Amino acid sequence: MEALGHQYQDVLEKSGIPNAQARKLAHTIAKLTEFHFVAIAESFEETSPQCARSLKFNCKMFFAD
């Protein structure tokens, strides 16, 4: 939950959610977002395998814990 997760956490904390709860929610949001990007990548497997591999790789890098 690198950069994206921390941005989510900052927004949640600025909205008044306590740090620990904001961290947990941010992690959940990042995982859900990752899940959807991986699903999109899998839909590209037949039509554009290189694009699918690239998107999956970027998901691993962007959403790393």
SELO-578392 format. One record per residue (C-alpha): x negated, z negated, y; residue number from 0; residue in one letter. Coordinates in steps of 0.1 Angstrom, whole numbers, plus 2048, in hexadecimal, padded with zeros to 3 digits. Layout:
<pts>
<pt u="X" w="Z" v="Y" num="NUM" residu="a"/>
...
</pts>
This chain:
<pts>
<pt u="800" w="800" v="800" num="0" residu="m"/>
<pt u="7E6" w="80A" v="818" num="1" residu="e"/>
<pt u="7ED" w="818" v="83B" num="2" residu="a"/>
<pt u="812" w="820" v="836" num="3" residu="l"/>
<pt u="81A" w="7FE" v="827" num="4" residu="g"/>
<pt u="808" w="7EC" v="844" num="5" residu="h"/>
<pt u="81C" w="800" v="85D" num="6" residu="q"/>
<pt u="83C" w="7F7" v="84C" num="7" residu="y"/>
<pt u="832" w="7D3" v="84B" num="8" residu="q"/>
<pt u="82A" w="7D3" v="871" num="9" residu="d"/>
<pt u="84C" w="7E2" v="879" num="10" residu="v"/>
<pt u="85D" w="7C8" v="863" num="11" residu="l"/>
<pt u="84A" w="7AB" v="872" num="12" residu="e"/>
<pt u="852" w="7B8" v="896" num="13" residu="k"/>
<pt u="876" w="7B7" v="88B" num="14" residu="s"/>
<pt u="873" w="792" v="884" num="15" residu="g"/>
<pt u="86E" w="792" v="85E" num="16" residu="i"/>
<pt u="854" w="778" v="853" num="17" residu="p"/>
<pt u="832" w="784" v="848" num="18" residu="n"/>
<pt u="835" w="77E" v="823" num="19" residu="a"/>
<pt u="858" w="78D" v="821" num="20" residu="q"/>
<pt u="84D" w="7AB" v="836" num="21" residu="a"/>
<pt u="82F" w="7B1" v="81F" num="22" residu="r"/>
<pt u="846" w="7B1" v="800" num="23" residu="k"/>
<pt u="85F" w="7C8" v="810" num="24" residu="l"/>
<pt u="844" w="7E0" v="81C" num="25" residu="a"/>
<pt u="835" w="7E2" v="7F9" num="26" residu="h"/>
<pt u="858" w="7EA" v="7EB" num="27" residu="t"/>
<pt u="85D" w="805" v="806" num="28" residu="i"/>
<pt u="83B" w="814" v="7FF" num="29" residu="a"/>
<pt u="841" w="815" v="7D9" num="30" residu="k"/>
<pt u="863" w="825" v="7DE" num="31" residu="l"/>
<pt u="854" w="83F" v="7F6" num="32" residu="t"/>
<pt u="839" w="846" v="7DC" num="33" residu="e"/>
<pt u="853" w="84A" v="7C1" num="34" residu="f"/>
<pt u="865" w="865" v="7D5" num="35" residu="h"/>
<pt u="845" w="878" v="7DE" num="36" residu="f"/>
<pt u="83B" w="879" v="7B9" num="37" residu="v"/>
<pt u="85D" w="886" v="7B0" num="38" residu="a"/>
<pt u="85A" w="8A1" v="7CA" num="39" residu="i"/>
<pt u="837" w="8AA" v="7BC" num="40" residu="a"/>
<pt u="846" w="8AC" v="799" num="41" residu="e"/>
<pt u="85F" w="8C5" v="7A5" num="42" residu="s"/>
<pt u="842" w="8DC" v="7B0" num="43" residu="f"/>
<pt u="832" w="8DB" v="78D" num="44" residu="e"/>
<pt u="83F" w="8FD" v="782" num="45" residu="e"/>
<pt u="83F" w="910" v="7A3" num="46" residu="t"/>
<pt u="820" w="902" v="7B3" num="47" residu="s"/>
<pt u="80A" w="8ED" v="79C" num="48" residu="p"/>
<pt u="7EE" w="8EA" v="7B5" num="49" residu="q"/>
<pt u="805" w="8DD" v="7CF" num="50" residu="c"/>
<pt u="814" w="8C4" v="7B6" num="51" residu="a"/>
<pt u="7F1" w="8B7" v="7AD" num="52" residu="r"/>
<pt u="7E7" w="8B4" v="7D1" num="53" residu="s"/>
<pt u="806" w="8A1" v="7DA" num="54" residu="l"/>
<pt u="802" w="889" v="7BD" num="55" residu="k"/>
<pt u="7DE" w="883" v="7C5" num="56" residu="f"/>
<pt u="7E7" w="87C" v="7E9" num="57" residu="n"/>
<pt u="802" w="864" v="7DE" num="58" residu="c"/>
<pt u="7E8" w="851" v="7CA" num="59" residu="k"/>
<pt u="7D1" w="84F" v="7E8" num="60" residu="m"/>
<pt u="7EB" w="848" v="802" num="61" residu="f"/>
<pt u="800" w="82E" v="7EF" num="62" residu="f"/>
<pt u="7E3" w="81C" v="7DD" num="63" residu="a"/>
<pt u="7E7" w="7F7" v="7D9" num="64" residu="d"/>
</pts>
